[in-house]
């Protein structure tokens, strides 16, 4: 029997492996929204590795950054 695809778990594992800590994660099997506190260049380097993972997995994403708040918002889609 084929294992069901779980986007939220896959994204959480990728965040952990890239040493990114999400402040808030919301989602399901088709959509995940993540908020990450950006604390300098190490966070941005880890985000670049995370972005490479998303592209390898052929997942669509949209990211935005608020310089005033220091927060990166990332939305990941499986479709």
N, CA, C and O atoms as a Tripos MOL2 file, in Angstrom:
@<TRIPOS>MOLECULE
protein
  316   315    79     0     0
PROTEIN
NO_CHARGES

@<TRIPOS>ATOM
      1 N           0.8400   -1.1810    0.0000 N.3       1 UNK1
      2 CA          0.0000    0.0000    0.0000 C.3       1 UNK1
      3 C           0.8810    1.2390    0.0000 C.2       1 UNK1
      4 O           1.8810    1.2950    0.7160 O.2       1 UNK1
      5 N           0.5160    2.2230   -0.7930 N.am      2 UNK2
      6 CA          1.3110    3.4350   -0.9250 C.3       2 UNK2
      7 C           1.1200    4.3370    0.2930 C.2       2 UNK2
      8 O           0.0020    4.5230    0.7750 O.2       2 UNK2
      9 N           2.2380    4.8990    0.7840 N.am      3 UNK3
     10 CA          2.1870    5.8020    1.9310 C.3       3 UNK3
     11 C           1.6100    7.1410    1.4890 C.2       3 UNK3
     12 O           1.9430    7.6480    0.4180 O.2       3 UNK3
     13 N           0.7470    7.7040    2.3170 N.am      4 UNK4
     14 CA          0.1270    8.9850    1.9870 C.3       4 UNK4
     15 C           1.1430   10.1150    2.1620 C.2       4 UNK4
     16 O           1.8970   10.1400    3.1340 O.2       4 UNK4
     17 N           1.1520   11.0340    1.2210 N.am      5 UNK5
     18 CA          2.0570   12.1770    1.2420 C.3       5 UNK5
     19 C           1.6100   13.1620    2.3140 C.2       5 UNK5
     20 O           0.4550   13.5860    2.3160 O.2       5 UNK5
     21 N           2.5050   13.5310    3.2250 N.am      6 UNK6
     22 CA          2.1790   14.4860    4.2750 C.3       6 UNK6
     23 C           3.1440   15.6650    4.1590 C.2       6 UNK6
     24 O           4.2840   15.5890    4.6170 O.2       6 UNK6
     25 N           2.6870   16.7350    3.5540 N.am      7 UNK7
     26 CA          3.5160   17.9050    3.2930 C.3       7 UNK7
     27 C           4.0190   18.5400    4.5820 C.2       7 UNK7
     28 O           5.1850   18.9270    4.6640 O.2       7 UNK7
     29 N           3.1650   18.6520    5.5820 N.am      8 UNK8
     30 CA          3.5520   19.3160    6.8270 C.3       8 UNK8
     31 C           4.7200   18.5870    7.4980 C.2       8 UNK8
     32 O           5.6480   19.2300    7.9890 O.2       8 UNK8
     33 N           4.6820   17.2630    7.5230 N.am      9 UNK9
     34 CA          5.7630   16.4830    8.1180 C.3       9 UNK9
     35 C           7.0430   16.6150    7.3050 C.2       9 UNK9
     36 O           8.1300   16.7520    7.8650 O.2       9 UNK9
     37 N           6.9130   16.5740    5.9990 N.am     10 UNK10
     38 CA          8.0740   16.6860    5.1140 C.3      10 UNK10
     39 C           8.7570   18.0430    5.2880 C.2      10 UNK10
     40 O           9.9840   18.1120    5.3560 O.2      10 UNK10
     41 N           7.9810   19.1090    5.3610 N.am     11 UNK11
     42 CA          8.5370   20.4590    5.5460 C.3      11 UNK11
     43 C           9.1590   20.5880    6.9360 C.2      11 UNK11
     44 O          10.2280   21.1830    7.0740 O.2      11 UNK11
     45 N           8.5180   20.0470    7.9560 N.am     12 UNK12
     46 CA          9.0600   20.1060    9.3210 C.3      12 UNK12
     47 C          10.4040   19.3820    9.3990 C.2      12 UNK12
     48 O          11.3290   19.8690   10.0490 O.2      12 UNK12
     49 N          10.5200   18.2310    8.7480 N.am     13 UNK13
     50 CA         11.7880   17.4960    8.7270 C.3      13 UNK13
     51 C          12.8660   18.2980    8.0060 C.2      13 UNK13
     52 O          14.0170   18.3180    8.4420 O.2      13 UNK13
     53 N          12.5050   18.9590    6.9050 N.am     14 UNK14
     54 CA         13.4610   19.7720    6.1580 C.3      14 UNK14
     55 C          13.9240   20.9760    6.9850 C.2      14 UNK14
     56 O          15.1010   21.3360    6.9560 O.2      14 UNK14
     57 N          13.0000   21.5930    7.7190 N.am     15 UNK15
     58 CA         13.3750   22.7110    8.5860 C.3      15 UNK15
     59 C          14.3790   22.2510    9.6330 C.2      15 UNK15
     60 O          15.3920   22.9080    9.8730 O.2      15 UNK15
     61 N          14.0870   21.1190   10.2460 N.am     16 UNK16
     62 CA         14.9520   20.5840   11.3000 C.3      16 UNK16
     63 C          16.3400   20.2410   10.7380 C.2      16 UNK16
     64 O          17.3520   20.5440   11.3700 O.2      16 UNK16
     65 N          16.3910   19.6190    9.5700 N.am     17 UNK17
     66 CA         17.6780   19.2260    9.0020 C.3      17 UNK17
     67 C          18.5050   20.4380    8.5740 C.2      17 UNK17
     68 O          19.7310   20.3480    8.5060 O.2      17 UNK17
     69 N          17.8620   21.5640    8.2860 N.am     18 UNK18
     70 CA         18.5710   22.7900    7.9240 C.3      18 UNK18
     71 C          18.7540   23.7280    9.1110 C.2      18 UNK18
     72 O          19.1850   24.8690    8.9450 O.2      18 UNK18
     73 N          18.4270   23.2450   10.3060 N.am     19 UNK19
     74 CA         18.6070   23.9910   11.5550 C.3      19 UNK19
     75 C          17.8520   25.3050   11.5690 C.2      19 UNK19
     76 O          18.3520   26.3180   12.0560 O.2      19 UNK19
     77 N          16.6270   25.2770   11.0220 N.am     20 UNK20
     78 CA         15.7400   26.4340   11.0750 C.3      20 UNK20
     79 C          14.6590   26.1600   12.1100 C.2      20 UNK20
     80 O          14.1280   25.0510   12.1790 O.2      20 UNK20
     81 N          14.3360   27.1590   12.9070 N.am     21 UNK21
     82 CA         13.3090   27.0120   13.9300 C.3      21 UNK21
     83 C          12.1240   27.8930   13.5520 C.2      21 UNK21
     84 O          12.2400   29.1160   13.4840 O.2      21 UNK21
     85 N          10.9920   27.2570   13.3100 N.am     22 UNK22
     86 CA          9.7870   27.9930   12.9430 C.3      22 UNK22
     87 C           9.0980   28.4910   14.2050 C.2      22 UNK22
     88 O           8.9260   27.7410   15.1660 O.2      22 UNK22
     89 N           8.7050   29.7590   14.1940 N.am     23 UNK23
     90 CA          7.9390   30.3090   15.3090 C.3      23 UNK23
     91 C           6.5100   29.7990   15.2720 C.2      23 UNK23
     92 O           5.8840   29.5680   16.3070 O.2      23 UNK23
     93 N           6.0070   29.6290   14.0540 N.am     24 UNK24
     94 CA          4.6250   29.2020   13.8830 C.3      24 UNK24
     95 C           4.5410   28.3930   12.5960 C.2      24 UNK24
     96 O           5.1110   28.7820   11.5760 O.2      24 UNK24
     97 N           3.8320   27.2710   12.6400 N.am     25 UNK25
     98 CA          3.6120   26.4460   11.4550 C.3      25 UNK25
     99 C           2.1420   26.0740   11.4160 C.2      25 UNK25
    100 O           1.5740   25.6230   12.4100 O.2      25 UNK25
    101 N           1.5450   26.2670   10.2720 N.am     26 UNK26
    102 CA          0.1370   25.9450   10.0670 C.3      26 UNK26
    103 C           0.0270   25.2280    8.7320 C.2      26 UNK26
    104 O           0.6720   25.6340    7.7650 O.2      26 UNK26
    105 N          -0.7690   24.1760    8.6550 N.am     27 UNK27
    106 CA         -0.9250   23.5480    7.3530 C.3      27 UNK27
    107 C          -1.6150   22.2030    7.3710 C.2      27 UNK27
    108 O          -2.1390   21.7470    8.3880 O.2      27 UNK27
    109 N          -1.5910   21.5790    6.1880 N.am     28 UNK28
    110 CA         -2.1870   20.2670    5.9920 C.3      28 UNK28
    111 C          -1.4030   19.5380    4.9000 C.2      28 UNK28
    112 O          -0.2240   19.8300    4.6990 O.2      28 UNK28
    113 N          -2.0240   18.6090    4.2000 N.am     29 UNK29
    114 CA         -1.3210   17.8300    3.1840 C.3      29 UNK29
    115 C          -1.0520   18.6010    1.8960 C.2      29 UNK29
    116 O          -0.2930   18.1290    1.0510 O.2      29 UNK29
    117 N          -1.6540   19.7720    1.7270 N.am     30 UNK30
    118 CA         -1.5370   20.5130    0.4660 C.3      30 UNK30
    119 C          -0.8860   21.8850    0.6050 C.2      30 UNK30
    120 O          -0.4170   22.4470   -0.3850 O.2      30 UNK30
    121 N          -0.8500   22.4290    1.8130 N.am     31 UNK31
    122 CA         -0.3900   23.8030    2.0300 C.3      31 UNK31
    123 C           0.2260   23.9170    3.4220 C.2      31 UNK31
    124 O          -0.3350   23.4080    4.3920 O.2      31 UNK31
    125 N           1.3790   24.5820    3.5220 N.am     32 UNK32
    126 CA          2.0080   24.8320    4.8220 C.3      32 UNK32
    127 C           2.4630   26.2810    4.8530 C.2      32 UNK32
    128 O           3.0880   26.7640    3.9080 O.2      32 UNK32
    129 N           2.1430   26.9800    5.9530 N.am     33 UNK33
    130 CA          2.5870   28.3480    6.1510 C.3      33 UNK33
    131 C           3.5330   28.3670    7.3470 C.2      33 UNK33
    132 O           3.2170   27.8240    8.4060 O.2      33 UNK33
    133 N           4.6960   28.9950    7.1730 N.am     34 UNK34
    134 CA          5.7350   28.9890    8.2000 C.3      34 UNK34
    135 C           6.1720   30.4230    8.4830 C.2      34 UNK34
    136 O           6.2790   31.2330    7.5630 O.2      34 UNK34
    137 N           6.4260   30.7390    9.7510 N.am     35 UNK35
    138 CA          7.0190   32.0180   10.1510 C.3      35 UNK35
    139 C           8.3500   31.7060   10.8280 C.2      35 UNK35
    140 O           8.4140   30.9070   11.7620 O.2      35 UNK35
    141 N           9.4100   32.3500   10.3400 N.am     36 UNK36
    142 CA         10.7400   32.1280   10.8910 C.3      36 UNK36
    143 C          11.3320   33.4690   11.3000 C.2      36 UNK36
    144 O          11.3230   34.4220   10.5210 O.2      36 UNK36
    145 N          11.8430   33.5390   12.5140 N.am     37 UNK37
    146 CA         12.5450   34.7330   12.9990 C.3      37 UNK37
    147 C          13.9440   34.7330   12.3970 C.2      37 UNK37
    148 O          14.7100   33.7900   12.6010 O.2      37 UNK37
    149 N          14.2790   35.7860   11.6590 N.am     38 UNK38
    150 CA         15.5820   35.8810   11.0130 C.3      38 UNK38
    151 C          16.5410   36.5860   11.9680 C.2      38 UNK38
    152 O          16.3250   37.7320   12.3630 O.2      38 UNK38
    153 N          17.5940   35.8780   12.3230 N.am     39 UNK39
    154 CA         18.5700   36.4100   13.2650 C.3      39 UNK39
    155 C          19.9510   36.4340   12.6230 C.2      39 UNK39
    156 O          20.8820   35.7890   13.1040 O.2      39 UNK39
    157 N          20.0730   37.1810   11.5360 N.am     40 UNK40
    158 CA         21.3780   37.3590   10.9020 C.3      40 UNK40
    159 C          21.6400   36.4240    9.7370 C.2      40 UNK40
    160 O          20.7570   35.7080    9.2660 O.2      40 UNK40
    161 N          22.8740   36.4560    9.2950 N.am     41 UNK41
    162 CA         23.2970   35.7160    8.1110 C.3      41 UNK41
    163 C          23.1840   34.1960    8.2590 C.2      41 UNK41
    164 O          22.8410   33.5390    7.2760 O.2      41 UNK41
    165 N          23.4510   33.5940    9.4280 N.am     42 UNK42
    166 CA         23.3040   32.1330    9.5310 C.3      42 UNK42
    167 C          21.8810   31.6480    9.2100 C.2      42 UNK42
    168 O          21.7070   30.5910    8.6040 O.2      42 UNK42
    169 N          20.8770   32.4180    9.6140 N.am     43 UNK43
    170 CA         19.4960   32.0550    9.3140 C.3      43 UNK43
    171 C          19.2400   32.1400    7.8130 C.2      43 UNK43
    172 O          18.5700   31.2750    7.2480 O.2      43 UNK43
    173 N          19.7620   33.1660    7.1710 N.am     44 UNK44
    174 CA         19.5640   33.3220    5.7290 C.3      44 UNK44
    175 C          20.2800   32.2130    4.9550 C.2      44 UNK44
    176 O          19.7540   31.7310    3.9520 O.2      44 UNK44
    177 N          21.4660   31.8020    5.4030 N.am     45 UNK45
    178 CA         22.1730   30.6910    4.7570 C.3      45 UNK45
    179 C          21.3820   29.3890    4.8990 C.2      45 UNK45
    180 O          21.2840   28.6120    3.9490 O.2      45 UNK45
    181 N          20.8230   29.1550    6.0770 N.am     46 UNK46
    182 CA         20.0020   27.9550    6.2920 C.3      46 UNK46
    183 C          18.7430   28.0160    5.4300 C.2      46 UNK46
    184 O          18.2890   26.9960    4.9120 O.2      46 UNK46
    185 N          18.1860   29.2100    5.2780 N.am     47 UNK47
    186 CA         16.9990   29.3550    4.4300 C.3      47 UNK47
    187 C          17.3290   29.0260    2.9720 C.2      47 UNK47
    188 O          16.5140   28.4170    2.2790 O.2      47 UNK47
    189 N          18.4960   29.4150    2.5080 N.am     48 UNK48
    190 CA         18.8930   29.0930    1.1250 C.3      48 UNK48
    191 C          18.9480   27.5830    0.9090 C.2      48 UNK48
    192 O          18.5280   27.0890   -0.1370 O.2      48 UNK48
    193 N          19.4690   26.8430    1.9020 N.am     49 UNK49
    194 CA         19.5050   25.3750    1.8120 C.3      49 UNK49
    195 C          18.0890   24.8030    1.8170 C.2      49 UNK49
    196 O          17.7950   23.8510    1.0940 O.2      49 UNK49
    197 N          17.2160   25.3870    2.6330 N.am     50 UNK50
    198 CA         15.8220   24.9590    2.6900 C.3      50 UNK50
    199 C          15.1410   25.2100    1.3470 C.2      50 UNK50
    200 O          14.3710   24.3730    0.8740 O.2      50 UNK50
    201 N          15.4210   26.3550    0.7360 N.am     51 UNK51
    202 CA         14.8700   26.6930   -0.5740 C.3      51 UNK51
    203 C          15.3360   25.6800   -1.6280 C.2      51 UNK51
    204 O          14.5580   25.2790   -2.4930 O.2      51 UNK51
    205 N          16.5910   25.2750   -1.5530 N.am     52 UNK52
    206 CA         17.1110   24.2590   -2.4770 C.3      52 UNK52
    207 C          16.3540   22.9380   -2.3130 C.2      52 UNK52
    208 O          16.0620   22.2600   -3.2980 O.2      52 UNK52
    209 N          16.0400   22.5760   -1.0680 N.am     53 UNK53
    210 CA         15.2550   21.3670   -0.8090 C.3      53 UNK53
    211 C          13.8850   21.4710   -1.4770 C.2      53 UNK53
    212 O          13.4350   20.5290   -2.1290 O.2      53 UNK53
    213 N          13.2250   22.6220   -1.3130 N.am     54 UNK54
    214 CA         11.8980   22.8030   -1.9140 C.3      54 UNK54
    215 C          11.9540   22.6650   -3.4300 C.2      54 UNK54
    216 O          11.0730   22.0600   -4.0400 O.2      54 UNK54
    217 N          12.9900   23.2260   -4.0270 N.am     55 UNK55
    218 CA         13.1280   23.1390   -5.4790 C.3      55 UNK55
    219 C          13.4310   21.7130   -5.9290 C.2      55 UNK55
    220 O          12.9270   21.2760   -6.9630 O.2      55 UNK55
    221 N          14.2470   20.9790   -5.1690 N.am     56 UNK56
    222 CA         14.5350   19.5730   -5.4960 C.3      56 UNK56
    223 C          13.2790   18.7160   -5.4390 C.2      56 UNK56
    224 O          13.0900   17.8170   -6.2580 O.2      56 UNK56
    225 N          12.4200   19.0050   -4.4590 N.am     57 UNK57
    226 CA         11.1810   18.2450   -4.2690 C.3      57 UNK57
    227 C          10.0590   18.7290   -5.1930 C.2      57 UNK57
    228 O           8.9520   18.1890   -5.1770 O.2      57 UNK57
    229 N          10.3610   19.7500   -5.9930 N.am     58 UNK58
    230 CA          9.3900   20.3420   -6.9240 C.3      58 UNK58
    231 C           8.1400   20.8630   -6.2080 C.2      58 UNK58
    232 O           7.0150   20.6960   -6.6790 O.2      58 UNK58
    233 N           8.3740   21.5020   -5.0500 N.am     59 UNK59
    234 CA          7.2970   22.1300   -4.2950 C.3      59 UNK59
    235 C           7.3050   23.6260   -4.5980 C.2      59 UNK59
    236 O           8.3600   24.2600   -4.6400 O.2      59 UNK59
    237 N           6.1280   24.1710   -4.8050 N.am     60 UNK60
    238 CA          6.0190   25.6160   -5.0370 C.3      60 UNK60
    239 C           6.0430   26.3310   -3.6960 C.2      60 UNK60
    240 O           5.5450   25.8170   -2.6940 O.2      60 UNK60
    241 N           6.6250   27.5150   -3.6910 N.am     61 UNK61
    242 CA          6.6530   28.2940   -2.4540 C.3      61 UNK61
    243 C           6.6450   29.7830   -2.7750 C.2      61 UNK61
    244 O           7.0480   30.2120   -3.8560 O.2      61 UNK61
    245 N           6.1810   30.5410   -1.8180 N.am     62 UNK62
    246 CA          6.2130   31.9970   -1.8670 C.3      62 UNK62
    247 C           6.8100   32.4400   -0.5390 C.2      62 UNK62
    248 O           6.4050   31.9540    0.5170 O.2      62 UNK62
    249 N           7.7640   33.3530   -0.5850 N.am     63 UNK63
    250 CA          8.3410   33.8450    0.6620 C.3      63 UNK63
    251 C           8.3180   35.3680    0.6580 C.2      63 UNK63
    252 O           8.4150   36.0120   -0.3860 O.2      63 UNK63
    253 N           8.1870   35.9110    1.8440 N.am     64 UNK64
    254 CA          8.2540   37.3610    2.0080 C.3      64 UNK64
    255 C           9.0030   37.6480    3.3050 C.2      64 UNK64
    256 O           8.9970   36.8370    4.2320 O.2      64 UNK64
    257 N           9.6400   38.7970    3.3580 N.am     65 UNK65
    258 CA         10.4440   39.1630    4.5130 C.3      65 UNK65
    259 C          10.0380   40.5390    5.0060 C.2      65 UNK65
    260 O           9.9290   41.4810    4.2210 O.2      65 UNK65
    261 N           9.8170   40.6520    6.3010 N.am     66 UNK66
    262 CA          9.5170   41.9350    6.9330 C.3      66 UNK66
    263 C          10.7610   42.3820    7.6970 C.2      66 UNK66
    264 O          11.0810   41.8370    8.7530 O.2      66 UNK66
    265 N          11.4610   43.3820    7.1510 N.am     67 UNK67
    266 CA         12.6780   43.8770    7.7990 C.3      67 UNK67
    267 C          12.3640   44.5090    9.1550 C.2      67 UNK67
    268 O          13.1490   44.3960   10.0970 O.2      67 UNK67
    269 N          11.2280   45.1650    9.2440 N.am     68 UNK68
    270 CA         10.8340   45.8270   10.4970 C.3      68 UNK68
    271 C          10.6360   44.8150   11.6180 C.2      68 UNK68
    272 O          11.0510   45.0480   12.7540 O.2      68 UNK68
    273 N           9.9990   43.6880   11.2950 N.am     69 UNK69
    274 CA          9.7170   42.6550   12.3030 C.3      69 UNK69
    275 C          10.8230   41.5960   12.3700 C.2      69 UNK69
    276 O          10.9450   40.8960   13.3760 O.2      69 UNK69
    277 N          11.6240   41.4740   11.3140 N.am     70 UNK70
    278 CA         12.6590   40.4450   11.2720 C.3      70 UNK70
    279 C          12.0730   39.0550   11.0980 C.2      70 UNK70
    280 O          12.6130   38.0760   11.6140 O.2      70 UNK70
    281 N          10.9540   38.9680   10.3610 N.am     71 UNK71
    282 CA         10.2320   37.7030   10.1810 C.3      71 UNK71
    283 C          10.1920   37.3370    8.6980 C.2      71 UNK71
    284 O           9.9330   38.1810    7.8410 O.2      71 UNK71
    285 N          10.4520   36.0710    8.4200 N.am     72 UNK72
    286 CA         10.3290   35.5190    7.0800 C.3      72 UNK72
    287 C           9.0650   34.6580    7.0670 C.2      72 UNK72
    288 O           8.9250   33.7320    7.8660 O.2      72 UNK72
    289 N           8.1560   34.9720    6.1600 N.am     73 UNK73
    290 CA          6.9380   34.1760    5.9730 C.3      73 UNK73
    291 C           7.1260   33.3220    4.7280 C.2      73 UNK73
    292 O           7.4950   33.8330    3.6710 O.2      73 UNK73
    293 N           6.8770   32.0260    4.8490 N.am     74 UNK74
    294 CA          7.0340   31.1080    3.7250 C.3      74 UNK74
    295 C           5.7560   30.2910    3.5940 C.2      74 UNK74
    296 O           5.2900   29.6940    4.5650 O.2      74 UNK74
    297 N           5.2000   30.2670    2.4050 N.am     75 UNK75
    298 CA          4.0430   29.4140    2.1010 C.3      75 UNK75
    299 C           4.4990   28.3640    1.1100 C.2      75 UNK75
    300 O           5.0660   28.6920    0.0670 O.2      75 UNK75
    301 N           4.2530   27.0910    1.4320 N.am     76 UNK76
    302 CA          4.6680   25.9740    0.5860 C.3      76 UNK76
    303 C           3.4210   25.2510    0.1040 C.2      76 UNK76
    304 O           2.5090   24.9740    0.8830 O.2      76 UNK76
    305 N           3.3900   24.9480   -1.1910 N.am     77 UNK77
    306 CA          2.2240   24.2870   -1.8070 C.3      77 UNK77
    307 C           2.6770   22.9760   -2.4530 C.2      77 UNK77
    308 O           3.7700   22.9030   -3.0160 O.2      77 UNK77
    309 N           1.8540   21.9670   -2.3720 N.am     78 UNK78
    310 CA          2.1780   20.6900   -3.0110 C.3      78 UNK78
    311 C           1.5450   20.5490   -4.3790 C.2      78 UNK78
    312 O           1.7550   19.5360   -5.0460 O.2      78 UNK78
    313 N           0.7880   21.5210   -4.8110 N.am     79 UNK79
    314 CA          0.1310   21.4210   -6.1110 C.3      79 UNK79
    315 C           0.5690   22.5220   -7.0450 C.2      79 UNK79
    316 O           0.1100   22.5840   -8.1850 O.2      79 UNK79
@<TRIPOS>BOND
     1     1     2 1
     2     2     3 1
     3     3     4 2
     4     3     5 am
     5     5     6 1
     6     6     7 1
     7     7     8 2
     8     7     9 am
     9     9    10 1
    10    10    11 1
    11    11    12 2
    12    11    13 am
    13    13    14 1
    14    14    15 1
    15    15    16 2
    16    15    17 am
    17    17    18 1
    18    18    19 1
    19    19    20 2
    20    19    21 am
    21    21    22 1
    22    22    23 1
    23    23    24 2
    24    23    25 am
    25    25    26 1
    26    26    27 1
    27    27    28 2
    28    27    29 am
    29    29    30 1
    30    30    31 1
    31    31    32 2
    32    31    33 am
    33    33    34 1
    34    34    35 1
    35    35    36 2
    36    35    37 am
    37    37    38 1
    38    38    39 1
    39    39    40 2
    40    39    41 am
    41    41    42 1
    42    42    43 1
    43    43    44 2
    44    43    45 am
    45    45    46 1
    46    46    47 1
    47    47    48 2
    48    47    49 am
    49    49    50 1
    50    50    51 1
    51    51    52 2
    52    51    53 am
    53    53    54 1
    54    54    55 1
    55    55    56 2
    56    55    57 am
    57    57    58 1
    58    58    59 1
    59    59    60 2
    60    59    61 am
    61    61    62 1
    62    62    63 1
    63    63    64 2
    64    63    65 am
    65    65    66 1
    66    66    67 1
    67    67    68 2
    68    67    69 am
    69    69    70 1
    70    70    71 1
    71    71    72 2
    72    71    73 am
    73    73    74 1
    74    74    75 1
    75    75    76 2
    76    75    77 am
    77    77    78 1
    78    78    79 1
    79    79    80 2
    80    79    81 am
    81    81    82 1
    82    82    83 1
    83    83    84 2
    84    83    85 am
    85    85    86 1
    86    86    87 1
    87    87    88 2
    88    87    89 am
    89    89    90 1
    90    90    91 1
    91    91    92 2
    92    91    93 am
    93    93    94 1
    94    94    95 1
    95    95    96 2
    96    95    97 am
    97    97    98 1
    98    98    99 1
    99    99   100 2
   100    99   101 am
   101   101   102 1
   102   102   103 1
   103   103   104 2
   104   103   105 am
   105   105   106 1
   106   106   107 1
   107   107   108 2
   108   107   109 am
   109   109   110 1
   110   110   111 1
   111   111   112 2
   112   111   113 am
   113   113   114 1
   114   114   115 1
   115   115   116 2
   116   115   117 am
   117   117   118 1
   118   118   119 1
   119   119   120 2
   120   119   121 am
   121   121   122 1
   122   122   123 1
   123   123   124 2
   124   123   125 am
   125   125   126 1
   126   126   127 1
   127   127   128 2
   128   127   129 am
   129   129   130 1
   130   130   131 1
   131   131   132 2
   132   131   133 am
   133   133   134 1
   134   134   135 1
   135   135   136 2
   136   135   137 am
   137   137   138 1
   138   138   139 1
   139   139   140 2
   140   139   141 am
   141   141   142 1
   142   142   143 1
   143   143   144 2
   144   143   145 am
   145   145   146 1
   146   146   147 1
   147   147   148 2
   148   147   149 am
   149   149   150 1
   150   150   151 1
   151   151   152 2
   152   151   153 am
   153   153   154 1
   154   154   155 1
   155   155   156 2
   156   155   157 am
   157   157   158 1
   158   158   159 1
   159   159   160 2
   160   159   161 am
   161   161   162 1
   162   162   163 1
   163   163   164 2
   164   163   165 am
   165   165   166 1
   166   166   167 1
   167   167   168 2
   168   167   169 am
   169   169   170 1
   170   170   171 1
   171   171   172 2
   172   171   173 am
   173   173   174 1
   174   174   175 1
   175   175   176 2
   176   175   177 am
   177   177   178 1
   178   178   179 1
   179   179   180 2
   180   179   181 am
   181   181   182 1
   182   182   183 1
   183   183   184 2
   184   183   185 am
   185   185   186 1
   186   186   187 1
   187   187   188 2
   188   187   189 am
   189   189   190 1
   190   190   191 1
   191   191   192 2
   192   191   193 am
   193   193   194 1
   194   194   195 1
   195   195   196 2
   196   195   197 am
   197   197   198 1
   198   198   199 1
   199   199   200 2
   200   199   201 am
   201   201   202 1
   202   202   203 1
   203   203   204 2
   204   203   205 am
   205   205   206 1
   206   206   207 1
   207   207   208 2
   208   207   209 am
   209   209   210 1
   210   210   211 1
   211   211   212 2
   212   211   213 am
   213   213   214 1
   214   214   215 1
   215   215   216 2
   216   215   217 am
   217   217   218 1
   218   218   219 1
   219   219   220 2
   220   219   221 am
   221   221   222 1
   222   222   223 1
   223   223   224 2
   224   223   225 am
   225   225   226 1
   226   226   227 1
   227   227   228 2
   228   227   229 am
   229   229   230 1
   230   230   231 1
   231   231   232 2
   232   231   233 am
   233   233   234 1
   234   234   235 1
   235   235   236 2
   236   235   237 am
   237   237   238 1
   238   238   239 1
   239   239   240 2
   240   239   241 am
   241   241   242 1
   242   242   243 1
   243   243   244 2
   244   243   245 am
   245   245   246 1
   246   246   247 1
   247   247   248 2
   248   247   249 am
   249   249   250 1
   250   250   251 1
   251   251   252 2
   252   251   253 am
   253   253   254 1
   254   254   255 1
   255   255   256 2
   256   255   257 am
   257   257   258 1
   258   258   259 1
   259   259   260 2
   260   259   261 am
   261   261   262 1
   262   262   263 1
   263   263   264 2
   264   263   265 am
   265   265   266 1
   266   266   267 1
   267   267   268 2
   268   267   269 am
   269   269   270 1
   270   270   271 1
   271   271   272 2
   272   271   273 am
   273   273   274 1
   274   274   275 1
   275   275   276 2
   276   275   277 am
   277   277   278 1
   278   278   279 1
   279   279   280 2
   280   279   281 am
   281   281   282 1
   282   282   283 1
   283   283   284 2
   284   283   285 am
   285   285   286 1
   286   286   287 1
   287   287   288 2
   288   287   289 am
   289   289   290 1
   290   290   291 1
   291   291   292 2
   292   291   293 am
   293   293   294 1
   294   294   295 1
   295   295   296 2
   296   295   297 am
   297   297   298 1
   298   298   299 1
   299   299   300 2
   300   299   301 am
   301   301   302 1
   302   302   303 1
   303   303   304 2
   304   303   305 am
   305   305   306 1
   306   306   307 1
   307   307   308 2
   308   307   309 am
   309   309   310 1
   310   310   311 1
   311   311   312 2
   312   311   313 am
   313   313   314 1
   314   314   315 1
   315   315   316 2
@<TRIPOS>SUBSTRUCTURE
     1 UNK1         2 RESIDUE 1 A UNK
     2 UNK2         6 RESIDUE 1 A UNK
     3 UNK3        10 RESIDUE 1 A UNK
     4 UNK4        14 RESIDUE 1 A UNK
     5 UNK5        18 RESIDUE 1 A UNK
     6 UNK6        22 RESIDUE 1 A UNK
     7 UNK7        26 RESIDUE 1 A UNK
     8 UNK8        30 RESIDUE 1 A UNK
     9 UNK9        34 RESIDUE 1 A UNK
    10 UNK10       38 RESIDUE 1 A UNK
    11 UNK11       42 RESIDUE 1 A UNK
    12 UNK12       46 RESIDUE 1 A UNK
    13 UNK13       50 RESIDUE 1 A UNK
    14 UNK14       54 RESIDUE 1 A UNK
    15 UNK15       58 RESIDUE 1 A UNK
    16 UNK16       62 RESIDUE 1 A UNK
    17 UNK17       66 RESIDUE 1 A UNK
    18 UNK18       70 RESIDUE 1 A UNK
    19 UNK19       74 RESIDUE 1 A UNK
    20 UNK20       78 RESIDUE 1 A UNK
    21 UNK21       82 RESIDUE 1 A UNK
    22 UNK22       86 RESIDUE 1 A UNK
    23 UNK23       90 RESIDUE 1 A UNK
    24 UNK24       94 RESIDUE 1 A UNK
    25 UNK25       98 RESIDUE 1 A UNK
    26 UNK26      102 RESIDUE 1 A UNK
    27 UNK27      106 RESIDUE 1 A UNK
    28 UNK28      110 RESIDUE 1 A UNK
    29 UNK29      114 RESIDUE 1 A UNK
    30 UNK30      118 RESIDUE 1 A UNK
    31 UNK31      122 RESIDUE 1 A UNK
    32 UNK32      126 RESIDUE 1 A UNK
    33 UNK33      130 RESIDUE 1 A UNK
    34 UNK34      134 RESIDUE 1 A UNK
    35 UNK35      138 RESIDUE 1 A UNK
    36 UNK36      142 RESIDUE 1 A UNK
    37 UNK37      146 RESIDUE 1 A UNK
    38 UNK38      150 RESIDUE 1 A UNK
    39 UNK39      154 RESIDUE 1 A UNK
    40 UNK40      158 RESIDUE 1 A UNK
    41 UNK41      162 RESIDUE 1 A UNK
    42 UNK42      166 RESIDUE 1 A UNK
    43 UNK43      170 RESIDUE 1 A UNK
    44 UNK44      174 RESIDUE 1 A UNK
    45 UNK45      178 RESIDUE 1 A UNK
    46 UNK46      182 RESIDUE 1 A UNK
    47 UNK47      186 RESIDUE 1 A UNK
    48 UNK48      190 RESIDUE 1 A UNK
    49 UNK49      194 RESIDUE 1 A UNK
    50 UNK50      198 RESIDUE 1 A UNK
    51 UNK51      202 RESIDUE 1 A UNK
    52 UNK52      206 RESIDUE 1 A UNK
    53 UNK53      210 RESIDUE 1 A UNK
    54 UNK54      214 RESIDUE 1 A UNK
    55 UNK55      218 RESIDUE 1 A UNK
    56 UNK56      222 RESIDUE 1 A UNK
    57 UNK57      226 RESIDUE 1 A UNK
    58 UNK58      230 RESIDUE 1 A UNK
    59 UNK59      234 RESIDUE 1 A UNK
    60 UNK60      238 RESIDUE 1 A UNK
    61 UNK61      242 RESIDUE 1 A UNK
    62 UNK62      246 RESIDUE 1 A UNK
    63 UNK63      250 RESIDUE 1 A UNK
    64 UNK64      254 RESIDUE 1 A UNK
    65 UNK65      258 RESIDUE 1 A UNK
    66 UNK66      262 RESIDUE 1 A UNK
    67 UNK67      266 RESIDUE 1 A UNK
    68 UNK68      270 RESIDUE 1 A UNK
    69 UNK69      274 RESIDUE 1 A UNK
    70 UNK70      278 RESIDUE 1 A UNK
    71 UNK71      282 RESIDUE 1 A UNK
    72 UNK72      286 RESIDUE 1 A UNK
    73 UNK73      290 RESIDUE 1 A UNK
    74 UNK74      294 RESIDUE 1 A UNK
    75 UNK75      298 RESIDUE 1 A UNK
    76 UNK76      302 RESIDUE 1 A UNK
    77 UNK77      306 RESIDUE 1 A UNK
    78 UNK78      310 RESIDUE 1 A UNK
    79 UNK79      314 RESIDUE 1 A UNK
